[in-house]
Amino acid sequence: MNTSENEQDMPIAITLEPGTYFRCTCGHSESLPFCDGHHQGGGEVPIRFTVSERERVYLCTCWKTDNPPHCDGSCGVVLP
């Protein structure tokens, strides 16, 4: 497996302010990793999650997590 494939499965590390967010699951959003409504009419539904205080979150990209949209290391990634 080459480096670009490895990086593709890495979680997205992002610092978020308090609020409600919607993680895109269809892959068509122009605002990835967040939903912008491009799933309308399709079978995909975004994952809603809330951040209660400013924090660094790790959003899963491999979709093996048991805690979507957060990475839980199920793919072998070691989180800080």
PDB file with one MODEL, atoms N, CA, C and O in Angstrom:
MODEL        1
ATOM      1  N   MET A   1       0.854  -1.182   0.000  1.00  0.00           N
ATOM      2  CA  MET A   1       0.000   0.000   0.000  1.00  0.00           C
ATOM      3  C   MET A   1       0.894   1.237   0.000  1.00  0.00           C
ATOM      4  O   MET A   1       1.843   1.307   0.780  1.00  0.00           O
ATOM      5  N   ASN A   2       0.608   2.209  -0.857  1.00  0.00           N
ATOM      6  CA  ASN A   2       1.461   3.386  -0.907  1.00  0.00           C
ATOM      7  C   ASN A   2       1.048   4.417   0.143  1.00  0.00           C
ATOM      8  O   ASN A   2       0.016   4.268   0.797  1.00  0.00           O
ATOM      9  N   THR A   3       1.858   5.455   0.296  1.00  0.00           N
ATOM     10  CA  THR A   3       1.647   6.460   1.329  1.00  0.00           C
ATOM     11  C   THR A   3       0.318   7.184   1.171  1.00  0.00           C
ATOM     12  O   THR A   3      -0.360   7.437   2.167  1.00  0.00           O
ATOM     13  N   SER A   4      -0.072   7.523  -0.053  1.00  0.00           N
ATOM     14  CA  SER A   4      -1.321   8.257  -0.241  1.00  0.00           C
ATOM     15  C   SER A   4      -2.520   7.435   0.206  1.00  0.00           C
ATOM     16  O   SER A   4      -3.484   7.995   0.728  1.00  0.00           O
ATOM     17  N   GLU A   5      -2.485   6.122   0.013  1.00  0.00           N
ATOM     18  CA  GLU A   5      -3.581   5.283   0.482  1.00  0.00           C
ATOM     19  C   GLU A   5      -3.618   5.258   2.006  1.00  0.00           C
ATOM     20  O   GLU A   5      -4.699   5.285   2.595  1.00  0.00           O
ATOM     21  N   ASN A   6      -2.448   5.206   2.659  1.00  0.00           N
ATOM     22  CA  ASN A   6      -2.395   5.237   4.115  1.00  0.00           C
ATOM     23  C   ASN A   6      -2.968   6.536   4.654  1.00  0.00           C
ATOM     24  O   ASN A   6      -3.749   6.522   5.606  1.00  0.00           O
ATOM     25  N   GLU A   7      -2.589   7.658   4.056  1.00  0.00           N
ATOM     26  CA  GLU A   7      -3.070   8.953   4.508  1.00  0.00           C
ATOM     27  C   GLU A   7      -4.567   9.093   4.299  1.00  0.00           C
ATOM     28  O   GLU A   7      -5.238   9.788   5.063  1.00  0.00           O
ATOM     29  N   GLN A   8      -5.091   8.449   3.285  1.00  0.00           N
ATOM     30  CA  GLN A   8      -6.514   8.535   2.989  1.00  0.00           C
ATOM     31  C   GLN A   8      -7.356   7.936   4.116  1.00  0.00           C
ATOM     32  O   GLN A   8      -8.479   8.385   4.348  1.00  0.00           O
ATOM     33  N   ASP A   9      -6.836   6.941   4.811  1.00  0.00           N
ATOM     34  CA  ASP A   9      -7.565   6.304   5.899  1.00  0.00           C
ATOM     35  C   ASP A   9      -7.301   6.939   7.258  1.00  0.00           C
ATOM     36  O   ASP A   9      -7.803   6.452   8.271  1.00  0.00           O
ATOM     37  N   MET A  10      -6.531   8.005   7.295  1.00  0.00           N
ATOM     38  CA  MET A  10      -6.249   8.670   8.562  1.00  0.00           C
ATOM     39  C   MET A  10      -7.452   9.505   8.983  1.00  0.00           C
ATOM     40  O   MET A  10      -8.149  10.059   8.132  1.00  0.00           O
ATOM     41  N   PRO A  11      -7.703   9.603  10.285  1.00  0.00           N
ATOM     42  CA  PRO A  11      -8.814  10.438  10.737  1.00  0.00           C
ATOM     43  C   PRO A  11      -8.538  11.911  10.439  1.00  0.00           C
ATOM     44  O   PRO A  11      -7.388  12.328  10.303  1.00  0.00           O
ATOM     45  N   ILE A  12      -9.601  12.677  10.341  1.00  0.00           N
ATOM     46  CA  ILE A  12      -9.486  14.117  10.138  1.00  0.00           C
ATOM     47  C   ILE A  12      -9.409  14.754  11.518  1.00  0.00           C
ATOM     48  O   ILE A  12     -10.353  14.662  12.303  1.00  0.00           O
ATOM     49  N   ALA A  13      -8.293  15.394  11.811  1.00  0.00           N
ATOM     50  CA  ALA A  13      -8.107  16.073  13.091  1.00  0.00           C
ATOM     51  C   ALA A  13      -8.510  17.534  12.909  1.00  0.00           C
ATOM     52  O   ALA A  13      -7.974  18.232  12.048  1.00  0.00           O
ATOM     53  N   ILE A  14      -9.455  17.987  13.724  1.00  0.00           N
ATOM     54  CA  ILE A  14      -9.957  19.345  13.585  1.00  0.00           C
ATOM     55  C   ILE A  14     -10.388  19.873  14.953  1.00  0.00           C
ATOM     56  O   ILE A  14     -10.960  19.138  15.758  1.00  0.00           O
ATOM     57  N   THR A  15     -10.112  21.136  15.206  1.00  0.00           N
ATOM     58  CA  THR A  15     -10.554  21.771  16.445  1.00  0.00           C
ATOM     59  C   THR A  15     -11.881  22.459  16.160  1.00  0.00           C
ATOM     60  O   THR A  15     -11.991  23.274  15.244  1.00  0.00           O
ATOM     61  N   LEU A  16     -12.887  22.117  16.958  1.00  0.00           N
ATOM     62  CA  LEU A  16     -14.227  22.658  16.755  1.00  0.00           C
ATOM     63  C   LEU A  16     -14.677  23.480  17.954  1.00  0.00           C
ATOM     64  O   LEU A  16     -14.335  23.187  19.100  1.00  0.00           O
ATOM     65  N   GLU A  17     -15.438  24.496  17.664  1.00  0.00           N
ATOM     66  CA  GLU A  17     -16.064  25.320  18.695  1.00  0.00           C
ATOM     67  C   GLU A  17     -17.357  24.633  19.146  1.00  0.00           C
ATOM     68  O   GLU A  17     -17.864  23.767  18.432  1.00  0.00           O
ATOM     69  N   PRO A  18     -17.900  24.995  20.304  1.00  0.00           N
ATOM     70  CA  PRO A  18     -19.158  24.397  20.754  1.00  0.00           C
ATOM     71  C   PRO A  18     -20.251  24.588  19.707  1.00  0.00           C
ATOM     72  O   PRO A  18     -20.368  25.649  19.094  1.00  0.00           O
ATOM     73  N   GLY A  19     -21.042  23.544  19.519  1.00  0.00           N
ATOM     74  CA  GLY A  19     -22.137  23.617  18.564  1.00  0.00           C
ATOM     75  C   GLY A  19     -22.541  22.244  18.067  1.00  0.00           C
ATOM     76  O   GLY A  19     -22.003  21.226  18.502  1.00  0.00           O
ATOM     77  N   THR A  20     -23.493  22.228  17.154  1.00  0.00           N
ATOM     78  CA  THR A  20     -23.981  20.999  16.539  1.00  0.00           C
ATOM     79  C   THR A  20     -23.436  20.934  15.123  1.00  0.00           C
ATOM     80  O   THR A  20     -23.467  21.915  14.380  1.00  0.00           O
ATOM     81  N   TYR A  21     -22.941  19.763  14.768  1.00  0.00           N
ATOM     82  CA  TYR A  21     -22.325  19.547  13.459  1.00  0.00           C
ATOM     83  C   TYR A  21     -22.954  18.335  12.789  1.00  0.00           C
ATOM     84  O   TYR A  21     -23.516  17.464  13.453  1.00  0.00           O
ATOM     85  N   PHE A  22     -22.854  18.292  11.466  1.00  0.00           N
ATOM     86  CA  PHE A  22     -23.366  17.173  10.686  1.00  0.00           C
ATOM     87  C   PHE A  22     -22.240  16.657   9.793  1.00  0.00           C
ATOM     88  O   PHE A  22     -21.780  17.357   8.892  1.00  0.00           O
ATOM     89  N   ARG A  23     -21.804  15.427  10.054  1.00  0.00           N
ATOM     90  CA  ARG A  23     -20.721  14.789   9.298  1.00  0.00           C
ATOM     91  C   ARG A  23     -21.287  14.189   8.031  1.00  0.00           C
ATOM     92  O   ARG A  23     -22.215  13.383   8.089  1.00  0.00           O
ATOM     93  N   CYS A  24     -20.744  14.568   6.885  1.00  0.00           N
ATOM     94  CA  CYS A  24     -21.190  14.040   5.601  1.00  0.00           C
ATOM     95  C   CYS A  24     -20.922  12.535   5.536  1.00  0.00           C
ATOM     96  O   CYS A  24     -19.866  12.066   5.961  1.00  0.00           O
ATOM     97  N   THR A  25     -21.878  11.791   5.004  1.00  0.00           N
ATOM     98  CA  THR A  25     -21.700  10.353   4.788  1.00  0.00           C
ATOM     99  C   THR A  25     -21.821   9.981   3.311  1.00  0.00           C
ATOM    100  O   THR A  25     -21.511   8.852   2.932  1.00  0.00           O
ATOM    101  N   CYS A  26     -22.270  10.920   2.475  1.00  0.00           N
ATOM    102  CA  CYS A  26     -22.453  10.609   1.057  1.00  0.00           C
ATOM    103  C   CYS A  26     -21.203  10.886   0.223  1.00  0.00           C
ATOM    104  O   CYS A  26     -21.026  10.307  -0.849  1.00  0.00           O
ATOM    105  N   GLY A  27     -20.328  11.781   0.722  1.00  0.00           N
ATOM    106  CA  GLY A  27     -19.108  12.113   0.005  1.00  0.00           C
ATOM    107  C   GLY A  27     -19.273  13.165  -1.076  1.00  0.00           C
ATOM    108  O   GLY A  27     -18.312  13.475  -1.780  1.00  0.00           O
ATOM    109  N   HIS A  28     -20.475  13.723  -1.225  1.00  0.00           N
ATOM    110  CA  HIS A  28     -20.715  14.707  -2.286  1.00  0.00           C
ATOM    111  C   HIS A  28     -20.689  16.150  -1.800  1.00  0.00           C
ATOM    112  O   HIS A  28     -20.822  17.072  -2.604  1.00  0.00           O
ATOM    113  N   SER A  29     -20.524  16.356  -0.519  1.00  0.00           N
ATOM    114  CA  SER A  29     -20.522  17.700   0.043  1.00  0.00           C
ATOM    115  C   SER A  29     -19.350  18.507  -0.488  1.00  0.00           C
ATOM    116  O   SER A  29     -18.254  17.979  -0.675  1.00  0.00           O
ATOM    117  N   GLU A  30     -19.584  19.782  -0.727  1.00  0.00           N
ATOM    118  CA  GLU A  30     -18.509  20.689  -1.110  1.00  0.00           C
ATOM    119  C   GLU A  30     -17.855  21.275   0.140  1.00  0.00           C
ATOM    120  O   GLU A  30     -16.916  22.065   0.044  1.00  0.00           O
ATOM    121  N   SER A  31     -18.358  20.884   1.312  1.00  0.00           N
ATOM    122  CA  SER A  31     -17.841  21.376   2.592  1.00  0.00           C
ATOM    123  C   SER A  31     -17.303  20.235   3.446  1.00  0.00           C
ATOM    124  O   SER A  31     -17.381  20.292   4.673  1.00  0.00           O
ATOM    125  N   LEU A  32     -16.749  19.184   2.802  1.00  0.00           N
ATOM    126  CA  LEU A  32     -16.259  18.037   3.548  1.00  0.00           C
ATOM    127  C   LEU A  32     -15.298  18.463   4.642  1.00  0.00           C
ATOM    128  O   LEU A  32     -14.485  19.359   4.414  1.00  0.00           O
ATOM    129  N   PRO A  33     -15.356  17.867   5.805  1.00  0.00           N
ATOM    130  CA  PRO A  33     -16.072  16.650   6.154  1.00  0.00           C
ATOM    131  C   PRO A  33     -17.512  16.880   6.608  1.00  0.00           C
ATOM    132  O   PRO A  33     -18.168  15.958   7.091  1.00  0.00           O
ATOM    133  N   PHE A  34     -17.997  18.102   6.454  1.00  0.00           N
ATOM    134  CA  PHE A  34     -19.339  18.417   6.941  1.00  0.00           C
ATOM    135  C   PHE A  34     -20.369  18.388   5.824  1.00  0.00           C
ATOM    136  O   PHE A  34     -20.053  18.613   4.656  1.00  0.00           O
ATOM    137  N   CYS A  35     -21.598  18.107   6.205  1.00  0.00           N
ATOM    138  CA  CYS A  35     -22.707  18.014   5.257  1.00  0.00           C
ATOM    139  C   CYS A  35     -23.118  19.399   4.772  1.00  0.00           C
ATOM    140  O   CYS A  35     -23.161  20.350   5.552  1.00  0.00           O
ATOM    141  N   ASP A  36     -23.419  19.506   3.486  1.00  0.00           N
ATOM    142  CA  ASP A  36     -23.967  20.747   2.930  1.00  0.00           C
ATOM    143  C   ASP A  36     -25.293  20.507   2.209  1.00  0.00           C
ATOM    144  O   ASP A  36     -25.788  21.381   1.498  1.00  0.00           O
ATOM    145  N   GLY A  37     -25.866  19.309   2.398  1.00  0.00           N
ATOM    146  CA  GLY A  37     -27.176  19.008   1.826  1.00  0.00           C
ATOM    147  C   GLY A  37     -27.144  18.304   0.490  1.00  0.00           C
ATOM    148  O   GLY A  37     -28.209  18.039  -0.069  1.00  0.00           O
ATOM    149  N   HIS A  38     -25.979  17.985  -0.056  1.00  0.00           N
ATOM    150  CA  HIS A  38     -25.895  17.324  -1.359  1.00  0.00           C
ATOM    151  C   HIS A  38     -26.476  15.908  -1.355  1.00  0.00           C
ATOM    152  O   HIS A  38     -26.678  15.328  -2.422  1.00  0.00           O
ATOM    153  N   HIS A  39     -26.746  15.349  -0.191  1.00  0.00           N
ATOM    154  CA  HIS A  39     -27.313  14.001  -0.100  1.00  0.00           C
ATOM    155  C   HIS A  39     -28.808  13.993  -0.388  1.00  0.00           C
ATOM    156  O   HIS A  39     -29.394  12.921  -0.540  1.00  0.00           O
ATOM    157  N   GLN A  40     -29.434  15.151  -0.465  1.00  0.00           N
ATOM    158  CA  GLN A  40     -30.884  15.247  -0.655  1.00  0.00           C
ATOM    159  C   GLN A  40     -31.335  14.358  -1.811  1.00  0.00           C
ATOM    160  O   GLN A  40     -30.790  14.427  -2.913  1.00  0.00           O
ATOM    161  N   GLY A  41     -32.333  13.529  -1.544  1.00  0.00           N
ATOM    162  CA  GLY A  41     -32.852  12.628  -2.563  1.00  0.00           C
ATOM    163  C   GLY A  41     -32.126  11.305  -2.634  1.00  0.00           C
ATOM    164  O   GLY A  41     -32.568  10.394  -3.334  1.00  0.00           O
ATOM    165  N   GLY A  42     -31.021  11.181  -1.925  1.00  0.00           N
ATOM    166  CA  GLY A  42     -30.261   9.932  -1.905  1.00  0.00           C
ATOM    167  C   GLY A  42     -30.568   9.162  -0.625  1.00  0.00           C
ATOM    168  O   GLY A  42     -31.381   9.600   0.189  1.00  0.00           O
ATOM    169  N   GLY A  43     -29.934   8.043  -0.455  1.00  0.00           N
ATOM    170  CA  GLY A  43     -30.186   7.209   0.708  1.00  0.00           C
ATOM    171  C   GLY A  43     -29.322   7.524   1.914  1.00  0.00           C
ATOM    172  O   GLY A  43     -29.555   6.989   2.998  1.00  0.00           O
ATOM    173  N   GLU A  44     -28.330   8.382   1.743  1.00  0.00           N
ATOM    174  CA  GLU A  44     -27.411   8.692   2.835  1.00  0.00           C
ATOM    175  C   GLU A  44     -27.981   9.775   3.739  1.00  0.00           C
ATOM    176  O   GLU A  44     -28.672  10.685   3.282  1.00  0.00           O
ATOM    177  N   VAL A  45     -27.682   9.663   5.022  1.00  0.00           N
ATOM    178  CA  VAL A  45     -28.100  10.641   6.015  1.00  0.00           C
ATOM    179  C   VAL A  45     -26.861  11.067   6.788  1.00  0.00           C
ATOM    180  O   VAL A  45     -26.084  10.209   7.207  1.00  0.00           O
ATOM    181  N   PRO A  46     -26.648  12.379   6.992  1.00  0.00           N
ATOM    182  CA  PRO A  46     -25.468  12.813   7.734  1.00  0.00           C
ATOM    183  C   PRO A  46     -25.550  12.384   9.199  1.00  0.00           C
ATOM    184  O   PRO A  46     -26.634  12.121   9.720  1.00  0.00           O
ATOM    185  N   ILE A  47     -24.397  12.318   9.851  1.00  0.00           N
ATOM    186  CA  ILE A  47     -24.326  11.966  11.266  1.00  0.00           C
ATOM    187  C   ILE A  47     -24.251  13.262  12.074  1.00  0.00           C
ATOM    188  O   ILE A  47     -23.328  14.059  11.911  1.00  0.00           O
ATOM    189  N   ARG A  48     -25.236  13.455  12.944  1.00  0.00           N
ATOM    190  CA  ARG A  48     -25.282  14.643  13.793  1.00  0.00           C
ATOM    191  C   ARG A  48     -24.457  14.391  15.051  1.00  0.00           C
ATOM    192  O   ARG A  48     -24.550  13.326  15.662  1.00  0.00           O
ATOM    193  N   PHE A  49     -23.653  15.377  15.431  1.00  0.00           N
ATOM    194  CA  PHE A  49     -22.917  15.289  16.696  1.00  0.00           C
ATOM    195  C   PHE A  49     -22.758  16.679  17.289  1.00  0.00           C
ATOM    196  O   PHE A  49     -22.798  17.685  16.579  1.00  0.00           O
ATOM    197  N   THR A  50     -22.578  16.715  18.600  1.00  0.00           N
ATOM    198  CA  THR A  50     -22.495  17.973  19.327  1.00  0.00           C
ATOM    199  C   THR A  50     -21.163  18.074  20.055  1.00  0.00           C
ATOM    200  O   THR A  50     -20.655  17.097  20.605  1.00  0.00           O
ATOM    201  N   VAL A  51     -20.620  19.264  20.042  1.00  0.00           N
ATOM    202  CA  VAL A  51     -19.400  19.578  20.772  1.00  0.00           C
ATOM    203  C   VAL A  51     -19.794  20.569  21.859  1.00  0.00           C
ATOM    204  O   VAL A  51     -20.339  21.631  21.555  1.00  0.00           O
ATOM    205  N   SER A  52     -19.527  20.239  23.120  1.00  0.00           N
ATOM    206  CA  SER A  52     -19.975  21.094  24.223  1.00  0.00           C
ATOM    207  C   SER A  52     -18.958  22.159  24.614  1.00  0.00           C
ATOM    208  O   SER A  52     -19.325  23.175  25.205  1.00  0.00           O
ATOM    209  N   GLU A  53     -17.697  21.940  24.296  1.00  0.00           N
ATOM    210  CA  GLU A  53     -16.665  22.935  24.547  1.00  0.00           C
ATOM    211  C   GLU A  53     -15.627  22.833  23.445  1.00  0.00           C
ATOM    212  O   GLU A  53     -15.520  21.803  22.779  1.00  0.00           O
ATOM    213  N   ARG A  54     -14.865  23.897  23.251  1.00  0.00           N
ATOM    214  CA  ARG A  54     -13.856  23.889  22.191  1.00  0.00           C
ATOM    215  C   ARG A  54     -12.935  22.697  22.405  1.00  0.00           C
ATOM    216  O   ARG A  54     -12.345  22.537  23.474  1.00  0.00           O
ATOM    217  N   GLU A  55     -12.819  21.865  21.379  1.00  0.00           N
ATOM    218  CA  GLU A  55     -11.975  20.677  21.524  1.00  0.00           C
ATOM    219  C   GLU A  55     -11.474  20.175  20.183  1.00  0.00           C
ATOM    220  O   GLU A  55     -12.032  20.481  19.129  1.00  0.00           O
ATOM    221  N   ARG A  56     -10.412  19.403  20.253  1.00  0.00           N
ATOM    222  CA  ARG A  56      -9.838  18.737  19.078  1.00  0.00           C
ATOM    223  C   ARG A  56     -10.566  17.413  18.931  1.00  0.00           C
ATOM    224  O   ARG A  56     -10.598  16.615  19.868  1.00  0.00           O
ATOM    225  N   VAL A  57     -11.152  17.173  17.766  1.00  0.00           N
ATOM    226  CA  VAL A  57     -11.844  15.911  17.506  1.00  0.00           C
ATOM    227  C   VAL A  57     -11.174  15.210  16.334  1.00  0.00           C
ATOM    228  O   VAL A  57     -10.520  15.840  15.503  1.00  0.00           O
ATOM    229  N   TYR A  58     -11.346  13.908  16.284  1.00  0.00           N
ATOM    230  CA  TYR A  58     -10.791  13.092  15.211  1.00  0.00           C
ATOM    231  C   TYR A  58     -11.951  12.398  14.522  1.00  0.00           C
ATOM    232  O   TYR A  58     -12.561  11.485  15.079  1.00  0.00           O
ATOM    233  N   LEU A  59     -12.254  12.835  13.304  1.00  0.00           N
ATOM    234  CA  LEU A  59     -13.379  12.290  12.553  1.00  0.00           C
ATOM    235  C   LEU A  59     -12.915  11.106  11.716  1.00  0.00           C
ATOM    236  O   LEU A  59     -11.941  11.201  10.969  1.00  0.00           O
ATOM    237  N   CYS A  60     -13.617  10.002  11.850  1.00  0.00           N
ATOM    238  CA  CYS A  60     -13.285   8.764  11.162  1.00  0.00           C
ATOM    239  C   CYS A  60     -13.429   8.921   9.647  1.00  0.00           C
ATOM    240  O   CYS A  60     -14.370   9.553   9.165  1.00  0.00           O
ATOM    241  N   THR A  61     -12.484   8.339   8.906  1.00  0.00           N
ATOM    242  CA  THR A  61     -12.583   8.316   7.445  1.00  0.00           C
ATOM    243  C   THR A  61     -12.670   6.901   6.893  1.00  0.00           C
ATOM    244  O   THR A  61     -12.973   6.712   5.715  1.00  0.00           O
ATOM    245  N   CYS A  62     -12.404   5.899   7.738  1.00  0.00           N
ATOM    246  CA  CYS A  62     -12.445   4.512   7.260  1.00  0.00           C
ATOM    247  C   CYS A  62     -13.814   3.870   7.490  1.00  0.00           C
ATOM    248  O   CYS A  62     -14.134   2.845   6.888  1.00  0.00           O
ATOM    249  N   TRP A  63     -14.607   4.471   8.351  1.00  0.00           N
ATOM    250  CA  TRP A  63     -15.972   4.027   8.691  1.00  0.00           C
ATOM    251  C   TRP A  63     -16.004   2.674   9.404  1.00  0.00           C
ATOM    252  O   TRP A  63     -17.020   1.979   9.368  1.00  0.00           O
ATOM    253  N   LYS A  64     -14.895   2.297  10.052  1.00  0.00           N
ATOM    254  CA  LYS A  64     -14.871   1.065  10.849  1.00  0.00           C
ATOM    255  C   LYS A  64     -15.175   1.350  12.322  1.00  0.00           C
ATOM    256  O   LYS A  64     -15.330   0.416  13.110  1.00  0.00           O
ATOM    257  N   THR A  65     -15.258   2.596  12.691  1.00  0.00           N
ATOM    258  CA  THR A  65     -15.456   3.008  14.073  1.00  0.00           C
ATOM    259  C   THR A  65     -16.780   2.501  14.654  1.00  0.00           C
ATOM    260  O   THR A  65     -17.770   2.346  13.939  1.00  0.00           O
ATOM    261  N   ASP A  66     -16.773   2.251  15.953  1.00  0.00           N
ATOM    262  CA  ASP A  66     -18.004   1.913  16.663  1.00  0.00           C
ATOM    263  C   ASP A  66     -18.626   3.154  17.283  1.00  0.00           C
ATOM    264  O   ASP A  66     -19.643   3.061  17.970  1.00  0.00           O
ATOM    265  N   ASN A  67     -18.019   4.329  17.043  1.00  0.00           N
ATOM    266  CA  ASN A  67     -18.491   5.576  17.632  1.00  0.00           C
ATOM    267  C   ASN A  67     -18.539   6.695  16.583  1.00  0.00           C
ATOM    268  O   ASN A  67     -17.890   7.727  16.753  1.00  0.00           O
ATOM    269  N   PRO A  68     -19.309   6.495  15.490  1.00  0.00           N
ATOM    270  CA  PRO A  68     -19.325   7.501  14.434  1.00  0.00           C
ATOM    271  C   PRO A  68     -19.895   8.832  14.935  1.00  0.00           C
ATOM    272  O   PRO A  68     -20.822   8.833  15.744  1.00  0.00           O
ATOM    273  N   PRO A  69     -19.367   9.940  14.478  1.00  0.00           N
ATOM    274  CA  PRO A  69     -18.373  10.104  13.426  1.00  0.00           C
ATOM    275  C   PRO A  69     -16.938  10.107  13.947  1.00  0.00           C
ATOM    276  O   PRO A  69     -16.009  10.379  13.187  1.00  0.00           O
ATOM    277  N   HIS A  70     -16.744   9.810  15.226  1.00  0.00           N
ATOM    278  CA  HIS A  70     -15.424   9.892  15.843  1.00  0.00           C
ATOM    279  C   HIS A  70     -14.584   8.639  15.588  1.00  0.00           C
ATOM    280  O   HIS A  70     -15.090   7.517  15.626  1.00  0.00           O
ATOM    281  N   CYS A  71     -13.310   8.850  15.332  1.00  0.00           N
ATOM    282  CA  CYS A  71     -12.371   7.733  15.192  1.00  0.00           C
ATOM    283  C   CYS A  71     -12.161   7.098  16.560  1.00  0.00           C
ATOM    284  O   CYS A  71     -11.942   7.800  17.547  1.00  0.00           O
ATOM    285  N   ASP A  72     -12.226   5.781  16.620  1.00  0.00           N
ATOM    286  CA  ASP A  72     -11.968   5.072  17.882  1.00  0.00           C
ATOM    287  C   ASP A  72     -10.763   4.146  17.770  1.00  0.00           C
ATOM    288  O   ASP A  72     -10.504   3.344  18.668  1.00  0.00           O
ATOM    289  N   GLY A  73     -10.028   4.258  16.667  1.00  0.00           N
ATOM    290  CA  GLY A  73      -8.840   3.436  16.477  1.00  0.00           C
ATOM    291  C   GLY A  73      -9.112   2.044  15.940  1.00  0.00           C
ATOM    292  O   GLY A  73      -8.197   1.223  15.880  1.00  0.00           O
ATOM    293  N   SER A  74     -10.352   1.754  15.545  1.00  0.00           N
ATOM    294  CA  SER A  74     -10.701   0.414  15.029  1.00  0.00           C
ATOM    295  C   SER A  74      -9.879   0.024  13.804  1.00  0.00           C
ATOM    296  O   SER A  74      -9.697  -1.164  13.538  1.00  0.00           O
ATOM    297  N   CYS A  75      -9.387   0.994  13.066  1.00  0.00           N
ATOM    298  CA  CYS A  75      -8.611   0.713  11.860  1.00  0.00           C
ATOM    299  C   CYS A  75      -7.126   0.556  12.159  1.00  0.00           C
ATOM    300  O   CYS A  75      -6.334   0.307  11.250  1.00  0.00           O
ATOM    301  N   GLY A  76      -6.740   0.699  13.431  1.00  0.00           N
ATOM    302  CA  GLY A  76      -5.349   0.549  13.797  1.00  0.00           C
ATOM    303  C   GLY A  76      -4.618   1.870  14.012  1.00  0.00           C
ATOM    304  O   GLY A  76      -3.447   1.868  14.394  1.00  0.00           O
ATOM    305  N   VAL A  77      -5.279   2.985  13.778  1.00  0.00           N
ATOM    306  CA  VAL A  77      -4.670   4.288  14.009  1.00  0.00           C
ATOM    307  C   VAL A  77      -4.559   4.520  15.510  1.00  0.00           C
ATOM    308  O   VAL A  77      -5.505   4.271  16.257  1.00  0.00           O
ATOM    309  N   VAL A  78      -3.405   4.996  15.943  1.00  0.00           N
ATOM    310  CA  VAL A  78      -3.204   5.343  17.350  1.00  0.00           C
ATOM    311  C   VAL A  78      -3.418   6.847  17.488  1.00  0.00           C
ATOM    312  O   VAL A  78      -2.695   7.647  16.894  1.00  0.00           O
ATOM    313  N   LEU A  79      -4.417   7.215  18.276  1.00  0.00           N
ATOM    314  CA  LEU A  79      -4.732   8.622  18.465  1.00  0.00           C
ATOM    315  C   LEU A  79      -3.899   9.210  19.602  1.00  0.00           C
ATOM    316  O   LEU A  79      -3.550   8.504  20.549  1.00  0.00           O
ATOM    317  N   PRO A  80      -3.578  10.513  19.507  1.00  0.00           N
ATOM    318  CA  PRO A  80      -2.818  11.152  20.589  1.00  0.00           C
ATOM    319  C   PRO A  80      -3.622  11.211  21.874  1.00  0.00           C
ATOM    320  O   PRO A  80      -3.134  11.717  22.885  1.00  0.00           O
TER     321      PRO A  80
ENDMDL
END
